[in-house]
Amino acid sequence: MRDSILFPSSQDKFRLLKNNYRQMKILYLIPLVILLSARSSYGQTSQIPDLSATERFFLQPDVAIARLTEAALARSASVEALRIDRDIIGEDLQIARKDIYKNLSLAGDYLYGNLGLLSISEGSQIGIGTGLASRYSAGFRLSLPLDMIISRPNRINRVQLQLKQAEFIQKSREEEISQFIINMYQDVVLARRTLKVHTEARESARINKQLSEKSFREGQVSLADMSVVTEAYTRAAIDYESSYTNYETAVRILEEIVGMNIIELMNP
């Protein structure tokens, strides 16, 4: 009787497989349904068919990771903040190089109007008169403290080092994001494979449960054996739901990081 549970007859198994063929196809396509909103299309221009966006995502990891990293860096607020800090230090460097010119001043003035005129005649008489006249002057002044001249190269070098430090910090942050994207991509791939395994296991347990129920109604399977089969199906169903949730969560987190869904990311 236990053998009938583990090894159902060929006719019964064939009949159940035939009745559940369409349902099995849907279950095997669950990982694709999560990511795809449109059906995959295959071209016949060459012997190698065109790949859908989701298939390219999983079959071309180098392309997928490169696009994921690019999108994540463009969306990262921390990287943008570091980029702004670097630009600010770059402006400080330009100011430090031109700082010496703040001690250079230009001055000029222009006067026009009645100006007093002083004249001495031949008889030693002094005459005073007024007349319209204009006058202008121009000049410049440069004052360079000695400490400014001596320390100017050091100040410029200090700002240059700060700029280089900001660039290294930004690069380090970009590398951290790149490594995180690689780990997240591997998590999605693993979750998808796990979901596929649990999908197949649940379907196998479901078929075995249906066969056992038929045999139980015919009196060929005991209640204890039926309980074992039901428990196995329950475990398979729970494992499937858990793997489905893990896969969907991994995909959603990755899409949130890059700011777009997988199809948009992988489309040309």
C-alpha positions as CSV (number, residue, x, y, z in Angstrom):
1,M,0.0,0.0,0.0
2,R,2.8,2.4,0.8
3,D,4.4,1.5,-2.6
4,S,1.3,2.8,-4.3
5,I,1.9,6.2,-2.7
6,L,5.5,6.4,-3.7
7,F,5.1,4.7,-7.1
8,P,1.7,5.4,-8.6
9,S,0.6,3.5,-11.7
10,S,1.6,4.7,-15.1
11,Q,-2.0,5.2,-16.3
12,D,-3.0,7.3,-13.3
13,K,0.1,9.4,-13.5
14,F,-0.3,10.0,-17.2
15,R,-4.0,10.9,-16.8
16,L,-3.2,13.5,-14.1
17,L,-0.2,14.9,-16.0
18,K,-2.4,15.4,-19.0
19,N,-5.2,17.1,-17.1
20,N,-2.7,19.5,-15.3
21,Y,-0.5,20.2,-18.3
22,R,-1.7,23.8,-18.7
23,Q,-1.4,24.6,-15.0
24,M,2.2,23.2,-14.9
25,K,3.2,25.5,-17.7
26,I,1.9,28.5,-15.8
27,L,3.8,27.5,-12.6
28,Y,7.1,27.1,-14.5
29,L,6.7,30.6,-15.8
30,I,6.2,32.3,-12.5
31,P,9.7,33.7,-12.2
32,L,9.3,35.4,-15.6
33,V,5.8,36.7,-14.7
34,I,7.2,38.7,-11.8
35,L,9.6,40.7,-14.0
36,L,7.8,40.7,-17.4
37,S,4.8,42.7,-18.4
38,A,4.9,41.7,-22.0
39,R,5.6,38.3,-23.7
40,S,9.0,37.4,-24.9
41,S,9.6,37.7,-28.6
42,Y,12.1,35.7,-30.6
43,G,13.5,36.8,-34.0
44,Q,14.4,34.5,-36.8
45,T,16.9,36.7,-38.7
46,S,19.7,34.5,-37.5
47,Q,19.8,31.0,-36.0
48,I,20.2,32.5,-32.5
49,P,16.8,33.8,-31.3
50,D,16.5,37.3,-29.8
51,L,16.4,37.4,-26.0
52,S,13.8,39.2,-24.0
53,A,14.8,41.9,-21.5
54,T,14.5,39.5,-18.6
55,E,16.4,36.7,-20.3
56,R,19.2,39.1,-21.1
57,F,19.3,40.2,-17.5
58,F,20.0,36.6,-16.3
59,L,22.0,35.3,-19.3
60,Q,24.2,38.3,-19.7
61,P,25.5,39.1,-16.2
62,D,28.3,41.4,-17.3
63,V,25.9,43.6,-19.3
64,A,23.3,43.6,-16.5
65,I,25.8,44.4,-13.7
66,A,27.3,47.3,-15.8
67,R,23.9,48.8,-16.4
68,L,22.8,48.3,-12.8
69,T,25.9,50.0,-11.5
70,E,25.6,52.9,-13.9
71,A,22.0,53.5,-12.9
72,A,22.7,53.2,-9.2
73,L,25.6,55.7,-9.3
74,A,23.5,58.2,-11.2
75,R,20.7,57.8,-8.7
76,S,22.8,57.8,-5.5
77,A,22.4,60.8,-3.3
78,S,25.6,60.2,-1.4
79,V,27.6,60.1,-4.6
80,E,26.0,63.3,-5.8
81,A,26.8,65.0,-2.4
82,L,30.5,63.9,-2.7
83,R,30.6,65.2,-6.2
84,I,29.3,68.6,-5.1
85,D,31.9,68.7,-2.3
86,R,34.6,68.0,-4.8
87,D,33.4,70.9,-7.0
88,I,33.4,73.2,-4.1
89,I,37.0,72.4,-3.2
90,G,37.8,72.9,-6.9
91,E,36.4,76.4,-6.7
92,D,38.4,77.0,-3.5
93,L,41.5,76.1,-5.4
94,Q,40.8,78.7,-8.0
95,I,40.3,81.3,-5.3
96,A,43.6,80.3,-3.6
97,R,45.5,80.8,-6.9
98,K,44.0,84.3,-7.4
99,D,44.2,85.3,-3.8
100,I,47.4,87.4,-4.4
101,Y,45.5,89.8,-6.5
102,K,43.4,91.1,-3.6
103,N,46.3,93.2,-2.6
104,L,46.4,95.0,-5.9
105,S,44.3,98.1,-6.1
106,L,43.6,100.6,-8.9
107,A,42.5,104.2,-8.3
108,G,41.5,107.1,-10.5
109,D,39.6,110.4,-10.2
110,Y,38.4,113.1,-12.5
111,L,37.6,116.8,-11.5
112,Y,35.9,119.5,-13.5
113,G,34.8,123.0,-12.5
114,N,36.0,126.4,-11.4
115,L,39.6,126.1,-10.2
116,G,41.5,128.9,-8.4
117,L,44.3,130.3,-10.6
118,L,47.3,132.1,-9.1
119,S,49.4,134.5,-11.3
120,I,52.2,136.9,-10.7
121,S,52.5,140.0,-12.9
122,E,55.7,141.8,-13.9
123,G,55.2,144.4,-11.2
124,S,55.3,141.7,-8.5
125,Q,51.6,142.0,-8.1
126,I,49.8,138.8,-7.3
127,G,46.6,138.2,-9.1
128,I,44.0,135.6,-8.3
129,G,41.4,134.5,-10.8
130,T,39.1,131.6,-11.5
131,G,38.3,129.6,-14.6
132,L,36.8,126.3,-15.8
133,A,39.3,123.5,-16.0
134,S,39.4,119.7,-15.7
135,R,41.8,117.4,-14.1
136,Y,42.2,113.6,-13.8
137,S,44.6,111.2,-12.2
138,A,45.1,107.4,-12.2
139,G,47.3,105.0,-10.5
140,F,47.6,101.6,-8.8
141,R,48.8,100.2,-5.5
142,L,50.3,96.8,-4.7
143,S,50.9,95.7,-1.2
144,L,52.2,92.1,-0.6
145,P,52.8,91.0,3.0
146,L,55.8,88.9,3.3
147,D,54.0,86.0,5.0
148,M,51.5,85.9,2.1
149,I,54.3,85.5,-0.5
150,I,56.0,82.8,1.5
151,S,52.9,80.8,2.4
152,R,51.1,81.1,-0.9
153,P,52.5,77.8,-2.4
154,N,51.6,76.0,0.8
155,R,48.0,77.2,0.8
156,I,47.6,76.2,-2.9
157,N,49.1,72.8,-2.2
158,R,46.8,72.3,0.8
159,V,43.7,72.9,-1.3
160,Q,45.0,70.6,-4.0
161,L,45.4,67.9,-1.5
162,Q,41.8,68.5,-0.2
163,L,40.6,68.2,-3.8
164,K,42.5,64.9,-4.3
165,Q,41.1,63.6,-1.0
166,A,37.6,64.4,-2.1
167,E,38.1,62.6,-5.4
168,F,39.3,59.5,-3.5
169,I,36.4,59.6,-1.2
170,Q,34.0,59.8,-4.1
171,K,35.8,56.9,-5.9
172,S,35.7,54.8,-2.8
173,R,31.9,55.4,-2.4
174,E,31.4,54.4,-6.1
175,E,33.3,51.2,-5.5
176,E,31.2,50.4,-2.5
177,I,28.0,50.8,-4.6
178,S,29.5,48.7,-7.4
179,Q,30.2,45.8,-4.9
180,F,26.8,46.2,-3.4
181,I,25.1,45.9,-6.8
182,I,27.1,42.7,-7.6
183,N,25.9,41.1,-4.4
184,M,22.3,42.2,-5.0
185,Y,22.4,40.8,-8.5
186,Q,23.7,37.5,-7.2
187,D,20.9,37.5,-4.6
188,V,18.3,37.9,-7.3
189,V,19.8,35.1,-9.4
190,L,20.0,32.7,-6.5
191,A,16.4,33.6,-5.4
192,R,15.2,32.9,-9.0
193,R,16.9,29.5,-9.1
194,T,15.6,28.6,-5.7
195,L,12.1,29.6,-6.7
196,K,12.3,27.4,-9.8
197,V,13.4,24.4,-7.7
198,H,10.6,24.9,-5.2
199,T,8.1,25.4,-8.0
200,E,9.0,22.0,-9.4
201,A,8.9,20.4,-6.0
202,R,5.5,21.8,-5.2
203,E,4.1,20.6,-8.5
204,S,5.5,17.1,-7.9
205,A,4.1,17.0,-4.4
206,R,0.7,18.2,-5.7
207,I,0.5,15.4,-8.3
208,N,1.6,12.9,-5.7
209,K,-1.1,14.2,-3.4
210,Q,-3.8,13.9,-6.1
211,L,-2.8,10.4,-6.9
212,S,-2.8,9.5,-3.2
213,E,-6.2,11.0,-2.6
214,K,-7.6,8.9,-5.5
215,S,-6.1,5.8,-4.0
216,F,-7.3,6.8,-0.5
217,R,-10.9,7.1,-1.8
218,E,-10.6,3.6,-3.4
219,G,-9.3,2.2,-0.1
220,Q,-5.8,1.5,-1.3
221,V,-4.0,4.0,1.0
222,S,-4.3,4.2,4.7
223,L,-5.0,7.4,6.6
224,A,-1.5,7.4,8.1
225,D,0.1,7.2,4.6
226,M,-2.3,9.9,3.4
227,S,-1.2,12.2,6.2
228,V,2.5,11.7,5.2
229,V,1.7,12.7,1.7
230,T,-0.4,15.7,2.8
231,E,2.4,16.9,5.1
232,A,5.0,16.6,2.3
233,Y,2.7,18.8,0.0
234,T,2.3,21.3,2.8
235,R,6.0,21.7,3.3
236,A,6.5,22.0,-0.4
237,A,3.8,24.7,-0.6
238,I,5.4,26.7,2.3
239,D,8.8,26.5,0.7
240,Y,7.4,27.7,-2.5
241,E,5.7,30.7,-0.9
242,S,8.8,31.6,1.0
243,S,11.1,31.4,-2.1
244,Y,8.5,33.4,-4.1
245,T,8.6,36.2,-1.4
246,N,12.4,36.2,-1.3
247,Y,12.6,36.5,-5.0
248,E,10.1,39.3,-5.3
249,T,11.7,41.2,-2.5
250,A,15.2,40.9,-4.0
251,V,13.9,42.2,-7.3
252,R,12.0,45.1,-5.8
253,I,15.0,46.2,-3.7
254,L,17.3,46.1,-6.7
255,E,14.8,48.1,-8.8
256,E,14.5,50.6,-6.1
257,I,18.2,51.1,-5.9
258,V,18.6,51.7,-9.7
259,G,15.3,53.7,-10.0
260,M,13.8,51.6,-12.8
261,N,12.4,48.1,-13.5
262,I,14.4,45.3,-15.1
263,I,12.7,45.6,-18.5
264,E,13.5,49.3,-18.8
265,L,17.1,48.7,-17.7
266,M,17.8,46.0,-20.2
267,N,16.0,47.5,-23.2
268,P,18.4,48.9,-25.8
